Amino acid sequence: MARPDKEATVRELSDKFSSSTAAVLTEYRGLTVKALKALRRSLGSDATYSVAKNTLAAIAARDAGIEGLDDQLSGPTAIAFITGDVASVAKGMKNFARENPALVIKGGYMDGRVLDADTVKKLADLESREVLLAKMAGAMNANLSKAVYLFAAPLSQAARAMGALQEAATSDPSLIAGAGTSVEAASAAPEAAASTPPADAGEETPAEAAAE
């Protein structure tokens, strides 16, 4: 491969490392072209599967800030660059490897960590993003229903209490009549006191006349 081609390949691989959520390194020795096409189709839009030269992949990984993949870059290497759901891709590759033993999972990289083959396979046991979102939505709906019930219970109790009070007042108006009268009398008292004219200073009050 000419130098300009190598540089272009390194840039392409480096961009894939940088833009991927995770990467799974595999050995594909013995897989037919037909099998490789089937593997790429099984990954769908969640990942791209690229055959790479080890030396160029090592340089690209370092350019992307990834260290520690050198031990996994031996033998024929193809890398699944994951941009979608990691668990779905890992599950698909694990199932494909079960049916096609020529595909060997060597390890990978995710969230700043280099992963060994066993850890990558354990990712396949995780639930997919869609399943986790569905469970989260179900839990949120359940909590929302509980919250609505807790808010609705006191309101319904208050409504029943008001209804009972209204029925009692209809049967015996005196239950609430007194409260209105007291308020009116209290508000009228200051007005009556203010409307009474003060006694003239030169006039005798009835009490003074009696004293004389």
Rosetta constraint file for C-alpha pairs under 8 A:
AtomPair CA 1 CA 5 HARMONIC 6.27 0.50
AtomPair CA 1 CA 6 HARMONIC 6.32 0.50
AtomPair CA 2 CA 6 HARMONIC 6.25 0.50
AtomPair CA 3 CA 7 HARMONIC 6.19 0.50
AtomPair CA 4 CA 8 HARMONIC 6.19 0.50
AtomPair CA 5 CA 9 HARMONIC 6.13 0.50
AtomPair CA 6 CA 10 HARMONIC 6.13 0.50
AtomPair CA 6 CA 56 HARMONIC 7.29 0.50
AtomPair CA 7 CA 11 HARMONIC 6.22 0.50
AtomPair CA 8 CA 12 HARMONIC 6.19 0.50
AtomPair CA 9 CA 13 HARMONIC 6.13 0.50
AtomPair CA 9 CA 56 HARMONIC 7.40 0.50
AtomPair CA 10 CA 14 HARMONIC 5.92 0.50
AtomPair CA 10 CA 56 HARMONIC 5.72 0.50
AtomPair CA 10 CA 57 HARMONIC 6.85 0.50
AtomPair CA 10 CA 59 HARMONIC 6.85 0.50
AtomPair CA 10 CA 60 HARMONIC 5.07 0.50
AtomPair CA 11 CA 15 HARMONIC 6.09 0.50
AtomPair CA 11 CA 60 HARMONIC 6.70 0.50
AtomPair CA 12 CA 16 HARMONIC 6.34 0.50
AtomPair CA 13 CA 17 HARMONIC 6.21 0.50
AtomPair CA 13 CA 57 HARMONIC 6.66 0.50
AtomPair CA 13 CA 60 HARMONIC 5.65 0.50
AtomPair CA 13 CA 61 HARMONIC 7.65 0.50
AtomPair CA 14 CA 18 HARMONIC 6.18 0.50
AtomPair CA 14 CA 57 HARMONIC 7.93 0.50
AtomPair CA 14 CA 60 HARMONIC 4.35 0.50
AtomPair CA 14 CA 61 HARMONIC 5.94 0.50
AtomPair CA 14 CA 63 HARMONIC 6.24 0.50
AtomPair CA 14 CA 64 HARMONIC 5.42 0.50
AtomPair CA 15 CA 19 HARMONIC 6.05 0.50
AtomPair CA 15 CA 64 HARMONIC 7.33 0.50
AtomPair CA 16 CA 20 HARMONIC 5.87 0.50
AtomPair CA 16 CA 81 HARMONIC 6.56 0.50
AtomPair CA 17 CA 22 HARMONIC 7.85 0.50
AtomPair CA 17 CA 23 HARMONIC 7.24 0.50
AtomPair CA 17 CA 60 HARMONIC 7.66 0.50
AtomPair CA 17 CA 61 HARMONIC 6.50 0.50
AtomPair CA 17 CA 64 HARMONIC 6.28 0.50
AtomPair CA 17 CA 81 HARMONIC 6.98 0.50
AtomPair CA 18 CA 64 HARMONIC 5.58 0.50
AtomPair CA 19 CA 83 HARMONIC 7.33 0.50
AtomPair CA 20 CA 81 HARMONIC 5.79 0.50
AtomPair CA 20 CA 82 HARMONIC 5.36 0.50
AtomPair CA 20 CA 83 HARMONIC 4.90 0.50
AtomPair CA 21 CA 81 HARMONIC 7.73 0.50
AtomPair CA 21 CA 82 HARMONIC 5.64 0.50
AtomPair CA 21 CA 83 HARMONIC 5.28 0.50
AtomPair CA 21 CA 84 HARMONIC 7.30 0.50
AtomPair CA 21 CA 86 HARMONIC 7.56 0.50
AtomPair CA 21 CA 110 HARMONIC 6.56 0.50
AtomPair CA 21 CA 111 HARMONIC 7.44 0.50
AtomPair CA 22 CA 81 HARMONIC 6.30 0.50
AtomPair CA 22 CA 82 HARMONIC 5.17 0.50
AtomPair CA 22 CA 83 HARMONIC 7.18 0.50
AtomPair CA 22 CA 86 HARMONIC 7.02 0.50
AtomPair CA 22 CA 108 HARMONIC 7.37 0.50
AtomPair CA 22 CA 109 HARMONIC 5.55 0.50
AtomPair CA 22 CA 110 HARMONIC 4.46 0.50
AtomPair CA 22 CA 111 HARMONIC 7.21 0.50
AtomPair CA 23 CA 79 HARMONIC 6.59 0.50
AtomPair CA 23 CA 80 HARMONIC 5.51 0.50
AtomPair CA 23 CA 81 HARMONIC 4.60 0.50
AtomPair CA 23 CA 82 HARMONIC 5.69 0.50
AtomPair CA 23 CA 108 HARMONIC 5.29 0.50
AtomPair CA 23 CA 109 HARMONIC 5.19 0.50
AtomPair CA 23 CA 110 HARMONIC 6.65 0.50
AtomPair CA 24 CA 79 HARMONIC 5.62 0.50
AtomPair CA 24 CA 80 HARMONIC 5.03 0.50
AtomPair CA 24 CA 81 HARMONIC 6.69 0.50
AtomPair CA 24 CA 82 HARMONIC 7.82 0.50
AtomPair CA 24 CA 105 HARMONIC 7.35 0.50
AtomPair CA 24 CA 106 HARMONIC 7.68 0.50
AtomPair CA 24 CA 107 HARMONIC 5.94 0.50
AtomPair CA 24 CA 108 HARMONIC 4.18 0.50
AtomPair CA 24 CA 109 HARMONIC 6.60 0.50
AtomPair CA 24 CA 120 HARMONIC 7.47 0.50
AtomPair CA 25 CA 72 HARMONIC 7.25 0.50
AtomPair CA 25 CA 73 HARMONIC 7.91 0.50
AtomPair CA 25 CA 77 HARMONIC 6.78 0.50
AtomPair CA 25 CA 78 HARMONIC 6.11 0.50
AtomPair CA 25 CA 79 HARMONIC 4.62 0.50
AtomPair CA 25 CA 80 HARMONIC 6.50 0.50
AtomPair CA 25 CA 105 HARMONIC 6.25 0.50
AtomPair CA 25 CA 106 HARMONIC 5.51 0.50
AtomPair CA 25 CA 107 HARMONIC 5.36 0.50
AtomPair CA 25 CA 108 HARMONIC 5.27 0.50
AtomPair CA 26 CA 77 HARMONIC 5.70 0.50
AtomPair CA 26 CA 78 HARMONIC 5.36 0.50
AtomPair CA 26 CA 79 HARMONIC 6.08 0.50
AtomPair CA 26 CA 80 HARMONIC 7.87 0.50
AtomPair CA 26 CA 103 HARMONIC 6.77 0.50
AtomPair CA 26 CA 104 HARMONIC 5.42 0.50
AtomPair CA 26 CA 105 HARMONIC 4.46 0.50
AtomPair CA 26 CA 106 HARMONIC 5.13 0.50
AtomPair CA 26 CA 107 HARMONIC 7.15 0.50
AtomPair CA 27 CA 75 HARMONIC 6.83 0.50
AtomPair CA 27 CA 76 HARMONIC 5.45 0.50
AtomPair CA 27 CA 77 HARMONIC 4.91 0.50
AtomPair CA 27 CA 78 HARMONIC 6.22 0.50
AtomPair CA 27 CA 102 HARMONIC 7.84 0.50
AtomPair CA 27 CA 103 HARMONIC 5.88 0.50
AtomPair CA 27 CA 104 HARMONIC 5.00 0.50
AtomPair CA 27 CA 105 HARMONIC 6.49 0.50
AtomPair CA 27 CA 106 HARMONIC 6.81 0.50
AtomPair CA 28 CA 76 HARMONIC 6.31 0.50
AtomPair CA 28 CA 77 HARMONIC 6.57 0.50
AtomPair CA 28 CA 78 HARMONIC 6.65 0.50
AtomPair CA 28 CA 102 HARMONIC 6.21 0.50
AtomPair CA 28 CA 103 HARMONIC 4.92 0.50
AtomPair CA 28 CA 104 HARMONIC 6.56 0.50
AtomPair CA 29 CA 76 HARMONIC 6.13 0.50
AtomPair CA 29 CA 102 HARMONIC 6.22 0.50
AtomPair CA 29 CA 103 HARMONIC 7.12 0.50
AtomPair CA 30 CA 102 HARMONIC 5.53 0.50
AtomPair CA 30 CA 103 HARMONIC 7.89 0.50
AtomPair CA 31 CA 35 HARMONIC 5.93 0.50
AtomPair CA 31 CA 36 HARMONIC 6.54 0.50
AtomPair CA 31 CA 100 HARMONIC 7.89 0.50
AtomPair CA 31 CA 102 HARMONIC 5.87 0.50
AtomPair CA 31 CA 103 HARMONIC 6.90 0.50
AtomPair CA 32 CA 36 HARMONIC 6.31 0.50
AtomPair CA 33 CA 37 HARMONIC 6.28 0.50
AtomPair CA 34 CA 38 HARMONIC 6.28 0.50
AtomPair CA 35 CA 39 HARMONIC 6.18 0.50
AtomPair CA 36 CA 40 HARMONIC 6.26 0.50
AtomPair CA 37 CA 41 HARMONIC 6.25 0.50
AtomPair CA 38 CA 42 HARMONIC 6.20 0.50
AtomPair CA 39 CA 43 HARMONIC 6.47 0.50
AtomPair CA 39 CA 93 HARMONIC 7.69 0.50
AtomPair CA 39 CA 96 HARMONIC 7.11 0.50
AtomPair CA 40 CA 44 HARMONIC 6.79 0.50
AtomPair CA 40 CA 48 HARMONIC 6.96 0.50
AtomPair CA 40 CA 49 HARMONIC 6.10 0.50
AtomPair CA 42 CA 92 HARMONIC 6.74 0.50
AtomPair CA 43 CA 47 HARMONIC 5.77 0.50
AtomPair CA 43 CA 48 HARMONIC 7.32 0.50
AtomPair CA 43 CA 89 HARMONIC 6.01 0.50
AtomPair CA 43 CA 92 HARMONIC 6.71 0.50
AtomPair CA 43 CA 93 HARMONIC 7.84 0.50
AtomPair CA 45 CA 84 HARMONIC 7.17 0.50
AtomPair CA 46 CA 82 HARMONIC 5.87 0.50
AtomPair CA 46 CA 83 HARMONIC 5.45 0.50
AtomPair CA 46 CA 84 HARMONIC 4.02 0.50
AtomPair CA 46 CA 85 HARMONIC 6.09 0.50
AtomPair CA 46 CA 86 HARMONIC 7.86 0.50
AtomPair CA 46 CA 89 HARMONIC 6.80 0.50
AtomPair CA 47 CA 80 HARMONIC 6.11 0.50
AtomPair CA 47 CA 81 HARMONIC 5.32 0.50
AtomPair CA 47 CA 82 HARMONIC 4.20 0.50
AtomPair CA 47 CA 83 HARMONIC 5.57 0.50
AtomPair CA 47 CA 84 HARMONIC 6.47 0.50
AtomPair CA 47 CA 89 HARMONIC 7.13 0.50
AtomPair CA 48 CA 80 HARMONIC 5.52 0.50
AtomPair CA 48 CA 81 HARMONIC 5.32 0.50
AtomPair CA 48 CA 82 HARMONIC 6.71 0.50
AtomPair CA 49 CA 78 HARMONIC 6.67 0.50
AtomPair CA 49 CA 79 HARMONIC 5.58 0.50
AtomPair CA 49 CA 80 HARMONIC 4.33 0.50
AtomPair CA 49 CA 81 HARMONIC 6.38 0.50
AtomPair CA 50 CA 78 HARMONIC 5.32 0.50
AtomPair CA 50 CA 79 HARMONIC 5.31 0.50
AtomPair CA 50 CA 80 HARMONIC 6.46 0.50
AtomPair CA 50 CA 81 HARMONIC 7.88 0.50
AtomPair CA 51 CA 77 HARMONIC 6.04 0.50
AtomPair CA 51 CA 78 HARMONIC 4.00 0.50
AtomPair CA 51 CA 79 HARMONIC 6.34 0.50
AtomPair CA 52 CA 56 HARMONIC 7.23 0.50
AtomPair CA 52 CA 57 HARMONIC 6.21 0.50
AtomPair CA 52 CA 76 HARMONIC 8.00 0.50
AtomPair CA 52 CA 77 HARMONIC 5.83 0.50
AtomPair CA 52 CA 78 HARMONIC 5.60 0.50
AtomPair CA 52 CA 79 HARMONIC 7.12 0.50
AtomPair CA 53 CA 57 HARMONIC 6.03 0.50
AtomPair CA 53 CA 76 HARMONIC 7.64 0.50
AtomPair CA 53 CA 77 HARMONIC 6.81 0.50
AtomPair CA 54 CA 58 HARMONIC 6.04 0.50
AtomPair CA 54 CA 73 HARMONIC 5.24 0.50
AtomPair CA 54 CA 74 HARMONIC 6.50 0.50
AtomPair CA 54 CA 75 HARMONIC 7.86 0.50
AtomPair CA 54 CA 76 HARMONIC 7.86 0.50
AtomPair CA 54 CA 77 HARMONIC 6.73 0.50
AtomPair CA 55 CA 59 HARMONIC 6.40 0.50
AtomPair CA 55 CA 73 HARMONIC 7.91 0.50
AtomPair CA 56 CA 60 HARMONIC 6.11 0.50
AtomPair CA 57 CA 61 HARMONIC 6.04 0.50
AtomPair CA 57 CA 73 HARMONIC 7.73 0.50
AtomPair CA 58 CA 62 HARMONIC 6.33 0.50
AtomPair CA 58 CA 69 HARMONIC 7.05 0.50
AtomPair CA 58 CA 70 HARMONIC 6.27 0.50
AtomPair CA 58 CA 73 HARMONIC 7.23 0.50
AtomPair CA 59 CA 63 HARMONIC 6.18 0.50
AtomPair CA 60 CA 64 HARMONIC 6.25 0.50
AtomPair CA 61 CA 65 HARMONIC 6.40 0.50
AtomPair CA 61 CA 66 HARMONIC 5.05 0.50
AtomPair CA 61 CA 67 HARMONIC 6.93 0.50
AtomPair CA 61 CA 69 HARMONIC 7.74 0.50
AtomPair CA 62 CA 66 HARMONIC 5.03 0.50
AtomPair CA 62 CA 67 HARMONIC 5.91 0.50
AtomPair CA 66 CA 112 HARMONIC 7.37 0.50
AtomPair CA 67 CA 114 HARMONIC 7.96 0.50
AtomPair CA 68 CA 114 HARMONIC 6.46 0.50
AtomPair CA 69 CA 73 HARMONIC 6.44 0.50
AtomPair CA 69 CA 108 HARMONIC 7.80 0.50
AtomPair CA 69 CA 114 HARMONIC 6.87 0.50
AtomPair CA 70 CA 74 HARMONIC 7.79 0.50
AtomPair CA 72 CA 106 HARMONIC 6.12 0.50
AtomPair CA 72 CA 107 HARMONIC 6.65 0.50
AtomPair CA 73 CA 77 HARMONIC 6.69 0.50
AtomPair CA 82 CA 86 HARMONIC 6.48 0.50
AtomPair CA 82 CA 89 HARMONIC 7.32 0.50
AtomPair CA 85 CA 89 HARMONIC 6.50 0.50
AtomPair CA 85 CA 128 HARMONIC 6.80 0.50
AtomPair CA 85 CA 129 HARMONIC 6.26 0.50
AtomPair CA 86 CA 90 HARMONIC 6.11 0.50
AtomPair CA 86 CA 123 HARMONIC 7.45 0.50
AtomPair CA 86 CA 128 HARMONIC 7.87 0.50
AtomPair CA 87 CA 91 HARMONIC 5.97 0.50
AtomPair CA 87 CA 123 HARMONIC 5.48 0.50
AtomPair CA 87 CA 124 HARMONIC 5.15 0.50
AtomPair CA 87 CA 125 HARMONIC 7.29 0.50
AtomPair CA 87 CA 126 HARMONIC 5.76 0.50
AtomPair CA 87 CA 127 HARMONIC 6.58 0.50
AtomPair CA 87 CA 128 HARMONIC 5.46 0.50
AtomPair CA 87 CA 129 HARMONIC 7.63 0.50
AtomPair CA 88 CA 92 HARMONIC 6.10 0.50
AtomPair CA 88 CA 124 HARMONIC 6.84 0.50
AtomPair CA 88 CA 128 HARMONIC 5.75 0.50
AtomPair CA 89 CA 93 HARMONIC 6.15 0.50
AtomPair CA 89 CA 124 HARMONIC 7.59 0.50
AtomPair CA 90 CA 94 HARMONIC 6.04 0.50
AtomPair CA 90 CA 120 HARMONIC 6.75 0.50
AtomPair CA 90 CA 121 HARMONIC 6.60 0.50
AtomPair CA 90 CA 123 HARMONIC 6.02 0.50
AtomPair CA 90 CA 124 HARMONIC 4.66 0.50
AtomPair CA 91 CA 95 HARMONIC 6.15 0.50
AtomPair CA 91 CA 121 HARMONIC 7.62 0.50
AtomPair CA 91 CA 123 HARMONIC 7.36 0.50
AtomPair CA 91 CA 124 HARMONIC 4.02 0.50
AtomPair CA 91 CA 125 HARMONIC 7.02 0.50
AtomPair CA 92 CA 96 HARMONIC 6.09 0.50
AtomPair CA 92 CA 124 HARMONIC 7.75 0.50
AtomPair CA 93 CA 97 HARMONIC 6.00 0.50
AtomPair CA 94 CA 98 HARMONIC 6.26 0.50
AtomPair CA 94 CA 121 HARMONIC 6.51 0.50
AtomPair CA 94 CA 124 HARMONIC 6.92 0.50
AtomPair CA 95 CA 99 HARMONIC 6.53 0.50
AtomPair CA 96 CA 100 HARMONIC 5.83 0.50
AtomPair CA 96 CA 103 HARMONIC 7.76 0.50
AtomPair CA 97 CA 101 HARMONIC 5.20 0.50
AtomPair CA 97 CA 102 HARMONIC 7.13 0.50
AtomPair CA 97 CA 103 HARMONIC 5.20 0.50
AtomPair CA 97 CA 104 HARMONIC 6.74 0.50
AtomPair CA 97 CA 105 HARMONIC 7.93 0.50
AtomPair CA 105 CA 117 HARMONIC 5.82 0.50
AtomPair CA 105 CA 120 HARMONIC 7.91 0.50
AtomPair CA 106 CA 116 HARMONIC 6.82 0.50
AtomPair CA 106 CA 117 HARMONIC 5.07 0.50
AtomPair CA 107 CA 114 HARMONIC 7.60 0.50
AtomPair CA 107 CA 115 HARMONIC 5.38 0.50
AtomPair CA 107 CA 116 HARMONIC 4.33 0.50
AtomPair CA 107 CA 117 HARMONIC 4.17 0.50
AtomPair CA 107 CA 118 HARMONIC 7.69 0.50
AtomPair CA 107 CA 119 HARMONIC 7.69 0.50
AtomPair CA 107 CA 120 HARMONIC 6.23 0.50
AtomPair CA 108 CA 114 HARMONIC 5.92 0.50
AtomPair CA 108 CA 115 HARMONIC 4.87 0.50
AtomPair CA 108 CA 116 HARMONIC 6.45 0.50
AtomPair CA 108 CA 117 HARMONIC 7.29 0.50
AtomPair CA 108 CA 120 HARMONIC 6.70 0.50
AtomPair CA 109 CA 113 HARMONIC 5.66 0.50
AtomPair CA 109 CA 114 HARMONIC 4.48 0.50
AtomPair CA 109 CA 115 HARMONIC 5.40 0.50
AtomPair CA 110 CA 114 HARMONIC 6.63 0.50
AtomPair CA 110 CA 115 HARMONIC 7.23 0.50
AtomPair CA 115 CA 119 HARMONIC 5.88 0.50
AtomPair CA 115 CA 120 HARMONIC 6.41 0.50
AtomPair CA 116 CA 120 HARMONIC 6.46 0.50
AtomPair CA 117 CA 121 HARMONIC 6.31 0.50
AtomPair CA 118 CA 122 HARMONIC 6.24 0.50
AtomPair CA 119 CA 123 HARMONIC 6.48 0.50
AtomPair CA 120 CA 124 HARMONIC 7.12 0.50
AtomPair CA 121 CA 125 HARMONIC 7.38 0.50
AtomPair CA 122 CA 126 HARMONIC 7.20 0.50
AtomPair CA 127 CA 131 HARMONIC 6.13 0.50
AtomPair CA 127 CA 132 HARMONIC 6.48 0.50
AtomPair CA 128 CA 132 HARMONIC 6.34 0.50
AtomPair CA 129 CA 133 HARMONIC 6.07 0.50
AtomPair CA 130 CA 134 HARMONIC 6.11 0.50
AtomPair CA 131 CA 135 HARMONIC 6.23 0.50
AtomPair CA 132 CA 136 HARMONIC 6.10 0.50
AtomPair CA 133 CA 137 HARMONIC 6.05 0.50
AtomPair CA 134 CA 138 HARMONIC 6.17 0.50
AtomPair CA 135 CA 139 HARMONIC 6.18 0.50
AtomPair CA 136 CA 140 HARMONIC 6.17 0.50
AtomPair CA 137 CA 141 HARMONIC 6.14 0.50
AtomPair CA 138 CA 142 HARMONIC 6.19 0.50
AtomPair CA 139 CA 143 HARMONIC 6.23 0.50
AtomPair CA 140 CA 144 HARMONIC 6.03 0.50
AtomPair CA 141 CA 145 HARMONIC 6.14 0.50
AtomPair CA 142 CA 146 HARMONIC 6.37 0.50
AtomPair CA 143 CA 147 HARMONIC 6.19 0.50
AtomPair CA 144 CA 148 HARMONIC 6.17 0.50
AtomPair CA 145 CA 149 HARMONIC 6.23 0.50
AtomPair CA 146 CA 150 HARMONIC 6.19 0.50
AtomPair CA 147 CA 151 HARMONIC 6.21 0.50
AtomPair CA 148 CA 152 HARMONIC 5.89 0.50
AtomPair CA 149 CA 153 HARMONIC 5.95 0.50
AtomPair CA 150 CA 154 HARMONIC 7.31 0.50
AtomPair CA 151 CA 155 HARMONIC 6.85 0.50
AtomPair CA 152 CA 156 HARMONIC 6.05 0.50
AtomPair CA 153 CA 157 HARMONIC 6.21 0.50
AtomPair CA 154 CA 158 HARMONIC 6.12 0.50
AtomPair CA 155 CA 159 HARMONIC 6.15 0.50
AtomPair CA 156 CA 160 HARMONIC 6.21 0.50
AtomPair CA 157 CA 161 HARMONIC 6.25 0.50
AtomPair CA 158 CA 162 HARMONIC 6.17 0.50
AtomPair CA 159 CA 163 HARMONIC 6.12 0.50
AtomPair CA 160 CA 164 HARMONIC 6.20 0.50
AtomPair CA 161 CA 165 HARMONIC 6.23 0.50
AtomPair CA 162 CA 166 HARMONIC 6.14 0.50
AtomPair CA 163 CA 167 HARMONIC 6.30 0.50
AtomPair CA 164 CA 168 HARMONIC 6.22 0.50
AtomPair CA 165 CA 169 HARMONIC 6.09 0.50
AtomPair CA 166 CA 170 HARMONIC 6.19 0.50
AtomPair CA 167 CA 171 HARMONIC 6.48 0.50
AtomPair CA 168 CA 172 HARMONIC 6.11 0.50
AtomPair CA 168 CA 173 HARMONIC 7.95 0.50
AtomPair CA 168 CA 175 HARMONIC 7.84 0.50
AtomPair CA 169 CA 173 HARMONIC 4.83 0.50
AtomPair CA 169 CA 174 HARMONIC 7.37 0.50
AtomPair CA 169 CA 175 HARMONIC 5.94 0.50
AtomPair CA 169 CA 176 HARMONIC 6.70 0.50
AtomPair CA 173 CA 177 HARMONIC 6.02 0.50
AtomPair CA 174 CA 178 HARMONIC 6.41 0.50
AtomPair CA 176 CA 180 HARMONIC 7.10 0.50
AtomPair CA 177 CA 181 HARMONIC 6.50 0.50
AtomPair CA 178 CA 182 HARMONIC 6.20 0.50
AtomPair CA 179 CA 183 HARMONIC 6.47 0.50
AtomPair CA 180 CA 184 HARMONIC 6.33 0.50
AtomPair CA 181 CA 185 HARMONIC 6.09 0.50
AtomPair CA 182 CA 186 HARMONIC 6.04 0.50
AtomPair CA 183 CA 187 HARMONIC 6.20 0.50
AtomPair CA 184 CA 188 HARMONIC 6.13 0.50
AtomPair CA 185 CA 189 HARMONIC 6.27 0.50
AtomPair CA 186 CA 190 HARMONIC 7.61 0.50
AtomPair CA 187 CA 191 HARMONIC 7.34 0.50
AtomPair CA 188 CA 192 HARMONIC 6.32 0.50
AtomPair CA 189 CA 193 HARMONIC 6.33 0.50
AtomPair CA 190 CA 194 HARMONIC 6.16 0.50
AtomPair CA 191 CA 195 HARMONIC 6.26 0.50
AtomPair CA 192 CA 196 HARMONIC 6.54 0.50
AtomPair CA 199 CA 203 HARMONIC 7.32 0.50
AtomPair CA 199 CA 205 HARMONIC 7.99 0.50
AtomPair CA 204 CA 208 HARMONIC 5.92 0.50
AtomPair CA 204 CA 209 HARMONIC 6.38 0.50
AtomPair CA 205 CA 209 HARMONIC 6.48 0.50
AtomPair CA 206 CA 210 HARMONIC 6.33 0.50
AtomPair CA 207 CA 211 HARMONIC 6.41 0.50
AtomPair CA 208 CA 212 HARMONIC 6.48 0.50
